[in-house]
């Protein structure tokens, strides 16, 4: 039997990554295309969704050219995308305005209004998620209030994955892992709640069809084939949220397994077999039927990039001269600083914070600076602060009796052994990196491969497929002494975080007044 191939497309916050896989799970070719967000106002974060589609077309053409595979051998396409994104489209799928992505928090007033409704608690319980400006629901209300012509003329309201799938197939769908962005999604019964949608003013007929992530929802159209260089007729699955693909690709395939994603948008996903409502955290479907993910989302992962851009010019120059990544040089410096960064604590709220604070007002803080503080201490404090932000959420999960059987890491941060060890020491659990046979990490594209292979019938079990492709485990064992130290420091971290909330509000008011 001739070989078949699968294409996976990961539409992220800052770039789109496309991979071509053989039917046995070997990575054949990979390509990426970067882009920038548009921030016209402080709380806005938009992108022309056609830029996403251009990146998809460009990267698909690139992997086809690199691989030279027969187009007729491509058996399926899987897509994941960023969450909490609103894209109103017309009846042929053209976007009517730029996409408002997860970082967009313009709908603060609309969130306050939603929280004031008599049905507010019902919205949270129905969807198992808090009311916050980052979600799609407040963005919909903002659109209706501020751009009513677009709201009324929209044929469908799509999210990022659904938009790309519509470009491939012409079909309008929303998979279960993306649907929780809408608070009229009945997460237990997997359907739109027409009565709740009506109460908040959203016409239910403008919503796409709900479906499972592995469902084949259509095939590549003639137009999409023209634009991507593919053949028409290739099956396309509904796809999923990028964080879910990342959790799957890290090895989270059964309840109790947990993934920490170390990147610009960090956080954790703990697999459960039941719905749990905890408004301080995030909750969604897993792509594996019968499983869900209790999630936490942090934004501190970009703190090291900030340090590189603002204070890391020596490392950037040195790295360029020796052909290394500046982050490798940062990690070497961190190894020279003691656990606890010699009394320096960093709050990584460089863009506010998602869980558990749910506020755009917190800001980054170095707490404990002295004349003896070194660059190594500052870098270590950043790494420790990002891990403390995650641990802050794990404490809440444990309040509900949630247990973690295996802690799996993924993302760019796993390239730093010292950072992985910091996480093991802070979490007090072995921190595990599941790897492919060739030593490479899993991740979004591997998770998407397994999901797509299952959807098109090449694999009988999603979880077994992932486990087969991740036969190796790199384990960082926690130090009991370091964990004890970190627990004392975490109490200081948490105290500074909560005591600063009122001051963050005051600072924001002063800043807004001063810089108008």
VEXLOPA-328576 format. One record per residue (C-alpha): residue number from 1; x, y, z; residue in three letters. Coordinates in Angstrom, 3 decimals, m for minus. Layout:
<pts>
    k         x         y         z    r
  NUM         X         Y         Z  ALA
...
</pts>
This chain:
<pts>
    k         x         y         z    r
    1     0.000     0.000     0.000  UNK
    2     1.352     3.435    m0.961  UNK
    3     2.321     5.827     1.832  UNK
    4    m0.171     8.443     2.911  UNK
    5     0.526    11.804     4.482  UNK
    6    m1.189    14.208     6.872  UNK
    7    m0.874    17.992     7.047  UNK
    8    m1.227    19.738    10.418  UNK
    9    m1.697    23.505    10.758  UNK
   10    m1.122    25.274    14.084  UNK
   11    m2.395    28.888    14.000  UNK
   12    m0.722    30.569    16.966  UNK
   13    m0.625    34.053    18.466  UNK
   14     2.558    35.116    16.684  UNK
   15     3.048    32.545    13.918  UNK
   16     1.491    29.708    11.960  UNK
   17     3.350    26.391    11.886  UNK
   18     2.569    23.721     9.326  UNK
   19     3.923    20.173     9.332  UNK
   20     3.754    17.249     6.921  UNK
   21     3.660    13.783     8.486  UNK
   22     3.947    10.287     7.087  UNK
   23     1.177     7.848     7.985  UNK
   24     3.477     6.214    10.571  UNK
   25     3.996     9.513    12.393  UNK
   26     7.347    10.610    11.003  UNK
   27     7.800    14.367    10.585  UNK
   28     8.622    14.874     6.896  UNK
   29     8.688    18.668     6.551  UNK
   30     7.930    21.765     8.609  UNK
   31     7.461    25.474     7.870  UNK
   32     6.412    28.551     9.814  UNK
   33     5.296    32.073     9.033  UNK
   34     5.365    34.922    11.571  UNK
   35     3.060    37.920    11.844  UNK
   36     2.303    40.792    14.221  UNK
   37    m0.797    41.741    16.144  UNK
   38    m2.350    45.169    15.701  UNK
   39    m2.825    47.080    18.966  UNK
   40    m4.639    50.277    18.035  UNK
   41    m5.582    50.893    21.681  UNK
   42    m4.097    49.659    24.992  UNK
   43    m6.556    46.795    25.563  UNK
   44    m7.037    45.839    21.932  UNK
   45    m5.366    42.905    20.198  UNK
   46    m6.462    42.280    16.627  UNK
   47    m5.273    40.644    13.452  UNK
   48    m6.678    40.543     9.944  UNK
   49    m7.685    36.883     9.729  UNK
   50    m6.761    36.876     6.050  UNK
   51    m3.172    37.167     7.295  UNK
   52    m3.690    33.813     8.992  UNK
   53    m4.980    32.262     5.796  UNK
   54    m2.053    33.716     3.822  UNK
   55     0.331    32.139     6.374  UNK
   56    m1.499    28.804     6.030  UNK
   57    m1.190    28.882     2.239  UNK
   58     2.457    29.944     2.365  UNK
   59     3.512    27.248     4.833  UNK
   60     1.581    24.491     3.049  UNK
   61     3.286    25.374    m0.223  UNK
   62     6.606    25.330     1.611  UNK
   63     6.207    21.834     3.109  UNK
   64     4.973    20.507    m0.240  UNK
   65     8.031    21.941    m1.987  UNK
   66    10.442    20.654     0.672  UNK
   67     8.984    17.143     0.664  UNK
   68     8.132    16.640    m2.988  UNK
   69     5.320    14.259    m2.016  UNK
   70     2.663    13.229    m4.487  UNK
   71    m0.347    15.479    m3.843  UNK
   72    m2.657    12.510    m4.288  UNK
   73    m1.059    10.861    m1.230  UNK
   74    m2.233    13.526     1.223  UNK
   75    m4.990    11.840     3.202  UNK
   76    m6.146    14.522     5.626  UNK
   77    m5.703    17.948     7.198  UNK
   78    m5.979    18.969    10.853  UNK
   79    m6.078    22.513    12.240  UNK
   80    m5.735    24.072    15.663  UNK
   81    m5.982    27.757    16.546  UNK
   82    m5.803    30.309    19.323  UNK
   83    m8.793    30.561    21.635  UNK
   84   m11.334    33.199    22.658  UNK
   85   m11.262    34.774    19.196  UNK
   86   m14.215    36.461    17.498  UNK
   87   m14.451    36.612    13.701  UNK
   88   m17.784    37.717    12.173  UNK
   89   m18.030    36.526     8.559  UNK
   90   m20.429    36.919     5.647  UNK
   91   m22.230    34.037     3.932  UNK
   92   m19.165    33.010     1.940  UNK
   93   m16.792    33.219     4.894  UNK
   94   m15.198    36.624     4.311  UNK
   95   m14.283    38.369     7.593  UNK
   96   m16.249    41.554     8.244  UNK
   97   m13.672    43.010    10.622  UNK
   98   m10.298    42.064    12.141  UNK
   99   m10.290    39.126    14.546  UNK
  100   m10.350    39.993    18.259  UNK
  101    m8.060    37.381    19.828  UNK
  102    m7.610    36.075    23.369  UNK
  103    m5.322    38.964    24.368  UNK
  104    m8.021    41.514    23.533  UNK
  105    m9.621    42.895    26.720  UNK
  106   m11.600    45.831    25.341  UNK
  107   m14.910    44.388    26.558  UNK
  108   m14.422    45.215    30.249  UNK
  109   m17.682    47.208    30.466  UNK
  110   m19.589    44.436    28.725  UNK
  111   m18.173    41.937    31.210  UNK
  112   m19.422    44.073    34.105  UNK
  113   m22.851    44.136    32.447  UNK
  114   m22.890    40.345    32.038  UNK
  115   m21.921    39.908    35.687  UNK
  116   m24.824    42.158    36.689  UNK
  117   m27.430    39.990    34.979  UNK
  118   m29.752    37.842    37.131  UNK
  119   m28.584    34.916    34.951  UNK
  120   m24.861    35.583    35.541  UNK
  121   m24.365    32.562    37.783  UNK
  122   m26.327    30.429    35.324  UNK
  123   m23.964    31.501    32.518  UNK
  124   m20.929    30.432    34.545  UNK
  125   m22.437    27.094    35.566  UNK
  126   m23.704    26.294    32.072  UNK
  127   m20.323    26.880    30.422  UNK
  128   m18.144    26.000    33.461  UNK
  129   m16.109    29.155    32.856  UNK
  130   m15.891    32.601    34.445  UNK
  131   m17.153    35.811    32.909  UNK
  132   m14.074    37.699    31.772  UNK
  133   m13.257    40.185    29.028  UNK
  134   m10.898    37.742    27.333  UNK
  135   m13.730    35.335    26.430  UNK
  136   m15.784    35.618    23.244  UNK
  137   m19.104    36.368    24.967  UNK
  138   m18.210    39.921    26.100  UNK
  139   m16.596    40.573    22.717  UNK
  140   m19.898    39.689    21.040  UNK
  141   m21.734    42.159    23.270  UNK
  142   m19.081    44.809    22.531  UNK
  143   m19.524    44.213    18.796  UNK
  144   m23.304    44.512    19.053  UNK
  145   m22.984    47.749    21.032  UNK
  146   m20.167    49.435    19.107  UNK
  147   m20.406    48.040    15.571  UNK
  148   m24.076    47.041    15.199  UNK
  149   m23.959    47.024    11.393  UNK
  150   m21.294    44.317    11.463  UNK
  151   m23.068    42.375    14.214  UNK
  152   m26.378    42.416    12.357  UNK
  153   m24.964    41.650     8.910  UNK
  154   m22.752    38.770    10.112  UNK
  155   m23.825    35.417     8.713  UNK
  156   m21.831    33.457    11.320  UNK
  157   m19.607    34.170    14.290  UNK
  158   m16.477    32.033    14.003  UNK
  159   m13.397    31.433    16.149  UNK
  160    m9.859    30.938    14.841  UNK
  161    m9.949    27.184    14.134  UNK
  162   m13.414    27.401    12.608  UNK
  163   m12.330    30.258    10.354  UNK
  164    m9.405    28.318     8.875  UNK
  165   m11.566    25.203     8.485  UNK
  166   m14.144    27.317     6.627  UNK
  167   m11.416    28.547     4.288  UNK
  168   m10.467    24.957     3.491  UNK
  169   m13.981    23.552     3.175  UNK
  170   m16.608    26.292     2.952  UNK
  171   m18.296    24.785     6.035  UNK
  172   m19.084    26.747     9.216  UNK
  173   m18.391    24.711    12.360  UNK
  174   m17.174    25.144    15.922  UNK
  175   m15.602    22.188    17.692  UNK
  176   m16.302    21.481    21.368  UNK
  177   m12.823    22.549    22.566  UNK
  178   m13.345    26.070    21.192  UNK
  179   m17.040    26.409    22.110  UNK
  180   m16.427    27.167    25.780  UNK
  181   m15.460    30.706    24.739  UNK
  182   m19.209    31.344    24.497  UNK
  183   m21.179    31.354    27.761  UNK
  184   m24.319    30.045    26.096  UNK
  185   m22.513    26.776    25.339  UNK
  186   m23.985    23.948    27.395  UNK
  187   m20.731    22.127    28.124  UNK
  188   m22.413    19.049    29.619  UNK
  189   m24.862    18.481    26.757  UNK
  190   m22.616    19.859    23.988  UNK
  191   m25.124    22.243    22.471  UNK
  192   m25.903    25.960    22.184  UNK
  193   m28.473    27.097    24.753  UNK
  194   m30.951    29.121    22.722  UNK
  195   m32.710    30.601    25.743  UNK
  196   m29.480    31.956    27.291  UNK
  197   m28.250    33.262    23.921  UNK
  198   m31.534    35.102    23.492  UNK
  199   m31.294    36.643    26.970  UNK
  200   m27.910    38.211    26.197  UNK
  201   m28.951    39.223    22.690  UNK
  202   m27.135    36.769    20.420  UNK
  203   m29.181    35.275    17.546  UNK
  204   m28.552    31.534    17.745  UNK
  205   m28.865    31.186    13.943  UNK
  206   m25.619    33.138    13.631  UNK
  207   m23.736    30.396    15.449  UNK
  208   m21.907    27.632    13.546  UNK
  209   m22.711    23.939    13.890  UNK
  210   m21.127    22.276    16.926  UNK
  211   m19.118    19.083    16.454  UNK
  212   m16.359    16.888    17.837  UNK
  213   m12.758    17.763    17.035  UNK
  214   m12.061    14.573    15.066  UNK
  215   m15.136    14.834    12.837  UNK
  216   m14.421    15.169     9.116  UNK
  217   m16.492    18.283     8.383  UNK
  218   m15.687    18.726     4.705  UNK
  219   m13.040    18.512     2.028  UNK
  220   m10.648    20.958     0.412  UNK
  221   m12.563    23.054    m2.124  UNK
  222   m11.352    23.956    m5.611  UNK
  223   m10.691    27.519    m4.430  UNK
  224    m8.686    26.398    m1.384  UNK
  225    m6.750    23.936    m3.532  UNK
  226    m5.875    26.765    m5.892  UNK
  227    m4.595    28.917    m3.040  UNK
  228    m2.653    26.243    m1.150  UNK
  229    m1.281    24.077    m3.964  UNK
  230    m3.220    21.053    m2.701  UNK
  231    m5.618    18.827    m4.576  UNK
  232    m9.345    19.336    m3.989  UNK
  233   m11.222    16.670    m2.057  UNK
  234    m8.788    16.125     0.833  UNK
  235   m10.720    15.453     4.097  UNK
  236   m10.483    18.178     6.754  UNK
  237   m11.339    17.533    10.416  UNK
  238   m12.981    20.135    12.687  UNK
  239    m9.752    20.576    14.640  UNK
  240    m9.367    22.090    18.111  UNK
  241    m8.026    24.750    20.433  UNK
  242    m4.239    25.089    20.238  UNK
  243    m3.785    24.479    23.981  UNK
  244    m5.675    21.186    23.699  UNK
  245    m3.533    20.018    20.785  UNK
  246    m0.476    20.954    22.843  UNK
  247    m1.687    19.008    25.860  UNK
  248    m2.447    15.959    23.713  UNK
  249     0.909    16.201    21.952  UNK
  250     2.737    16.381    25.271  UNK
  251     1.246    13.015    26.261  UNK
  252    m1.937    13.907    28.163  UNK
  253    m4.204    11.034    27.115  UNK
  254    m5.900     9.907    30.342  UNK
  255    m7.358    11.466    33.522  UNK
  256    m4.729    12.592    36.020  UNK
  257    m2.124    13.461    33.421  UNK
  258    m1.212    17.144    33.299  UNK
  259     0.536    19.350    30.773  UNK
  260     2.376    22.581    31.467  UNK
  261     2.942    24.651    28.347  UNK
  262     5.898    26.966    28.690  UNK
  263     5.548    29.743    26.121  UNK
  264     4.240    33.274    25.619  UNK
  265     0.836    32.045    26.808  UNK
  266     1.720    29.515    29.489  UNK
  267    m0.402    27.463    31.828  UNK
  268    m1.506    23.948    32.662  UNK
  269    m4.152    21.486    31.575  UNK
  270    m5.228    18.675    33.921  UNK
  271    m7.266    15.865    32.362  UNK
  272   m10.488    15.017    34.224  UNK
  273   m13.357    12.643    33.513  UNK
  274   m16.071    15.005    34.803  UNK
  275   m17.180    18.633    34.566  UNK
  276   m15.805    20.867    37.332  UNK
  277   m16.919    24.476    37.820  UNK
  278   m14.202    26.676    39.331  UNK
  279   m14.545    30.307    38.163  UNK
  280   m10.934    31.112    39.057  UNK
  281    m9.755    28.632    36.408  UNK
  282   m10.628    27.616    32.822  UNK
  283   m12.498    24.480    31.754  UNK
  284   m12.908    22.844    28.362  UNK
  285   m13.416    19.592    26.523  UNK
  286   m10.414    17.440    25.738  UNK
  287   m10.343    16.054    22.192  UNK
  288   m10.541    12.541    23.655  UNK
  289   m14.227    11.666    24.215  UNK
  290   m15.203    11.512    27.883  UNK
  291   m12.290    13.679    29.021  UNK
  292   m12.053    17.367    29.908  UNK
  293    m9.214    19.721    30.760  UNK
  294    m9.152    21.906    33.856  UNK
  295    m6.880    24.677    32.698  UNK
  296    m4.937    27.631    34.004  UNK
  297    m3.639    30.391    31.766  UNK
  298    m0.712    32.690    32.513  UNK
  299     0.929    35.400    30.422  UNK
  300     4.362    35.622    32.031  UNK
  301     6.128    33.364    29.538  UNK
  302     7.205    36.370    27.494  UNK
  303     9.131    37.879    30.432  UNK
  304    12.440    36.384    29.294  UNK
  305    11.852    37.842    25.820  UNK
  306    11.284    41.233    27.454  UNK
  307    14.560    40.837    29.375  UNK
  308    16.361    39.900    26.153  UNK
  309    14.980    42.908    24.265  UNK
  310    15.486    45.489    27.013  UNK
  311    18.428    44.253    29.100  UNK
  312    19.894    41.320    27.219  UNK
  313    21.898    43.021    24.484  UNK
  314    25.230    41.462    25.622  UNK
  315    23.739    37.957    25.377  UNK
  316    22.067    38.730    22.064  UNK
  317    25.375    39.916    20.571  UNK
  318    27.346    37.007    22.031  UNK
  319    24.762    34.475    20.894  UNK
  320    24.901    35.835    17.367  UNK
  321    28.700    35.559    17.312  UNK
  322    28.794    31.933    18.483  UNK
  323    25.647    30.810    16.673  UNK
  324    23.587    30.152    19.798  UNK
  325    20.209    31.178    21.120  UNK
  326    20.357    34.004    23.732  UNK
  327    18.083    31.930    25.956  UNK
  328    20.788    29.254    26.188  UNK
  329    23.148    31.882    27.588  UNK
  330    20.458    33.008    30.025  UNK
  331    20.072    29.431    31.273  UNK
  332    23.808    29.132    31.887  UNK
  333    23.709    32.301    33.986  UNK
  334    20.723    31.044    35.977  UNK
  335    22.744    27.988    37.005  UNK
  336    25.117    30.369    38.843  UNK
  337    22.297    31.730    41.032  UNK
  338    21.020    29.829    44.065  UNK
  339    17.447    28.500    44.311  UNK
  340    15.347    31.411    45.483  UNK
  341    17.466    33.860    43.439  UNK
  342    19.143    35.119    46.622  UNK
  343    15.909    36.566    47.949  UNK
  344    14.587    38.086    44.725  UNK
  345    10.979    37.369    43.719  UNK
  346     9.441    38.242    40.364  UNK
  347     5.727    38.662    39.657  UNK
  348     5.394    37.943    35.910  UNK
  349     2.319    40.109    35.290  UNK
  350     3.800    41.879    32.269  UNK
  351     0.443    41.947    30.480  UNK
  352    m1.919    41.602    33.410  UNK
  353    m2.778    38.057    34.391  UNK
  354    m5.322    35.470    33.436  UNK
  355    m5.969    32.777    36.041  UNK
  356    m6.483    33.123    38.924  UNK
  357    m6.428    36.961    39.002  UNK
  358    m8.504    37.619    35.861  UNK
  359    m7.353    41.218    35.521  UNK
  360    m5.581    43.332    32.923  UNK
  361    m4.276    45.725    35.622  UNK
  362    m1.483    43.757    37.409  UNK
  363     2.065    44.602    36.367  UNK
  364     5.451    42.930    36.669  UNK
  365     7.334    43.359    39.942  UNK
  366    10.870    42.555    41.083  UNK
  367    10.527    42.250    44.877  UNK
  368    13.690    42.122    46.989  UNK
  369    16.257    43.923    44.816  UNK
  370    19.538    44.792    46.581  UNK
  371    22.925    46.121    45.518  UNK
  372    24.147    42.528    45.478  UNK
  373    21.442    41.359    43.050  UNK
  374    23.068    39.979    39.893  UNK
  375    21.830    39.476    36.352  UNK
  376    21.788    35.750    37.124  UNK
  377    19.508    36.401    40.105  UNK
  378    17.128    38.464    37.963  UNK
  379    16.998    35.774    35.284  UNK
  380    16.454    33.038    37.856  UNK
  381    13.733    35.086    39.554  UNK
  382    11.938    35.397    36.208  UNK
  383    12.009    31.616    35.695  UNK
  384    10.898    30.991    39.276  UNK
  385     8.171    33.662    39.047  UNK
  386     6.657    32.043    35.956  UNK
  387     6.578    28.708    37.801  UNK
  388     5.048    30.355    40.890  UNK
  389     2.296    31.761    38.643  UNK
  390     1.457    28.224    37.543  UNK
  391     1.695    26.859    41.093  UNK
  392    m0.768    29.546    42.213  UNK
  393    m3.344    27.798    40.014  UNK
  394    m2.371    24.271    41.039  UNK
  395    m3.210    25.168    44.629  UNK
  396    m6.765    26.001    43.541  UNK
  397    m7.120    22.725    41.627  UNK
  398    m6.010    20.807    44.710  UNK
  399    m8.775    22.503    46.721  UNK
  400   m11.203    20.489    44.570  UNK
  401    m9.417    17.226    45.220  UNK
  402    m7.809    17.176    41.769  UNK
  403    m4.748    14.930    41.762  UNK
  404    m1.895    14.895    39.282  UNK
  405    m0.509    11.498    38.322  UNK
  406     2.063    12.665    35.776  UNK
  407     3.298    16.234    35.148  UNK
  408     4.288    16.640    31.497  UNK
  409     6.075    19.714    30.154  UNK
  410     6.008    21.150    26.642  UNK
  411     6.892    24.319    24.759  UNK
  412    10.071    26.300    24.262  UNK
  413    10.841    26.446    27.990  UNK
  414    11.574    22.700    28.004  UNK
  415    14.807    23.454    26.129  UNK
  416    16.186    24.857    29.394  UNK
  417    17.210    22.088    31.789  UNK
  418    17.616    24.547    34.662  UNK
  419    14.081    25.878    34.139  UNK
  420    12.680    22.336    34.072  UNK
  421    14.469    21.609    37.350  UNK
  422    13.068    24.806    38.880  UNK
  423     9.567    23.645    37.937  UNK
  424    10.099    20.180    39.427  UNK
  425    11.341    21.767    42.659  UNK
  426     8.481    24.277    42.904  UNK
  427     5.701    21.835    41.949  UNK
  428     7.198    19.157    44.197  UNK
  429     6.604    16.533    41.516  UNK
  430     8.744    14.901    38.819  UNK
  431     8.656    17.144    35.758  UNK
  432     8.571    14.958    32.662  UNK
  433     9.325    15.749    29.038  UNK
  434     7.876    13.080    26.747  UNK
  435     9.945    12.745    23.597  UNK
  436     9.733    11.099    20.205  UNK
  437    12.021     8.235    19.255  UNK
  438    14.377    10.721    17.570  UNK
  439    14.630    12.728    20.809  UNK
  440    12.384    15.547    19.634  UNK
  441     9.608    16.934    21.797  UNK
  442     5.952    16.247    21.096  UNK
  443     3.721    19.313    20.922  UNK
  444     0.860    20.830    18.974  UNK
  445     1.669    19.274    15.618  UNK
  446     2.140    15.763    17.039  UNK
  447    m1.167    16.056    18.903  UNK
  448    m2.850    17.252    15.719  UNK
  449    m1.346    14.365    13.772  UNK
  450    m2.863    11.842    16.188  UNK
  451    m6.238    13.617    16.147  UNK
  452    m6.315    13.827    12.350  UNK
  453    m5.097    10.253    11.861  UNK
  454    m7.946     9.091    14.093  UNK
  455   m10.484    11.326    12.359  UNK
  456    m9.695    10.034     8.871  UNK
  457    m9.466     6.406     9.992  UNK
  458    m5.693     5.814     9.958  UNK
  459    m5.638     5.167    13.731  UNK
  460    m8.181     3.440    15.965  UNK
  461    m7.251     5.215    19.214  UNK
  462    m6.039     8.812    19.707  UNK
  463    m4.351     8.167    23.057  UNK
  464    m2.561     5.025    21.901  UNK
  465    m1.291     6.862    18.842  UNK
  466     0.219     9.640    20.984  UNK
  467     1.772     7.189    23.442  UNK
  468     3.324     5.197    20.591  UNK
  469     4.892     8.373    19.171  UNK
  470     6.340     9.455    22.554  UNK
  471     8.307     6.408    23.750  UNK
  472    10.975     8.354    25.676  UNK
  473    10.733    10.196    29.004  UNK
  474    13.214    12.792    30.327  UNK
  475    12.519    13.178    34.052  UNK
  476    13.568    16.020    36.366  UNK
  477    13.234    14.814    39.964  UNK
  478    12.305    17.399    42.608  UNK
  479    14.611    18.303    45.482  UNK
  480    12.802    18.104    48.840  UNK
  481    15.021    20.843    50.293  UNK
  482    14.454    23.177    47.362  UNK
  483    10.715    22.514    47.420  UNK
  484    10.550    23.455    51.105  UNK
  485    12.395    26.713    50.386  UNK
  486    10.151    27.478    47.435  UNK
  487     7.000    26.924    49.500  UNK
  488     8.159    29.632    51.909  UNK
  489     8.963    31.957    49.010  UNK
  490     5.644    31.189    47.327  UNK
  491     3.786    32.489    50.382  UNK
  492     5.660    35.783    49.956  UNK
  493     4.967    35.755    46.198  UNK
  494     1.258    35.227    46.758  UNK
  495     1.069    37.831    49.527  UNK
  496     2.776    40.493    47.411  UNK
  497     0.523    39.586    44.481  UNK
  498    m2.745    39.957    46.395  UNK
  499    m1.715    42.973    48.473  UNK
  500    m0.704    44.801    45.287  UNK
  501    m4.096    44.483    43.591  UNK
  502    m5.479    47.759    44.941  UNK
  503    m2.248    49.548    44.054  UNK
  504    m2.415    48.166    40.507  UNK
  505    m5.855    49.767    40.196  UNK
  506    m4.536    53.111    41.467  UNK
  507    m1.509    52.945    39.187  UNK
  508    m3.713    52.241    36.186  UNK
  509    m5.916    55.246    36.972  UNK
  510    m2.889    57.527    37.272  UNK
  511    m1.354    56.155    34.084  UNK
  512    m4.554    56.598    32.094  UNK
  513    m4.905    60.175    33.323  UNK
  514    m1.257    61.065    32.707  UNK
  515    m0.887    59.609    29.231  UNK
  516    m4.160    60.585    27.592  UNK
</pts>
